[in-house]
Amino acid sequence: MESTHRVMARFERSRDAREAMIDLEGTGIDADNIHLVTAAEPVTSNMTKMDVDMDVGAKLFWKGARGMILGGIIGVVVVVGALAAMRVEPFGAAVAIGALGGFVGGATIGAFYGMINRLPVNEEAFDTVTAAHQGGNDPIVVEVTLHDGRTAADAVNVLRRHHARKIDREVA
């Protein structure tokens, strides 16, 4: 008979809960097994929503920028290496044009991959703002349901890394 492991983690800050949910997905845990648990339907201000949107947008921007630079460098190296291997003439002009083309192509692919690499599948990762500002009394609770004890232990480690205030683990 298969046992079900349920891990409940309480967070003070919505940013920590959101990052934990994204990292849980990154470890291979299915997004359908990761949920936010709220006691009541919260009401948030537009300013709070805008702050979360700005935070998520800034992270996507910097991930995309990092991917763009890395992808552009790789593109230049690949294209210039290919041109050198083919021994094109005139070499200087070919390298200049090839390096530009390689940078543009590599930067485009790198920026795309850098941004999608961090986007969560589970939309609840963006909803942590709804639980964050209920007067500051209620913690944000992330619930993870798994069927493997080892994966549950890995989930606990991820939740600890993101400053979970309290972690409860149940086996049914």
Secondary structure, 3 states (H helix, E strand, C coil): CCCCEEEEEEECCHHHHHHHHHHHHHCCCCHHHEEEECCCCCCCCHHHHHHHHHHHHHHHHHHHHHHHHHHHHHHHHHHHHHHHHHCCCCHHHHHHHHHHHHHHHHHHHHHHHHHHCCCCCCHHHHCHHHHHCCCCCCCEEEEEEECCHHHHHHHHHHHHHCCCCEEEEEEC
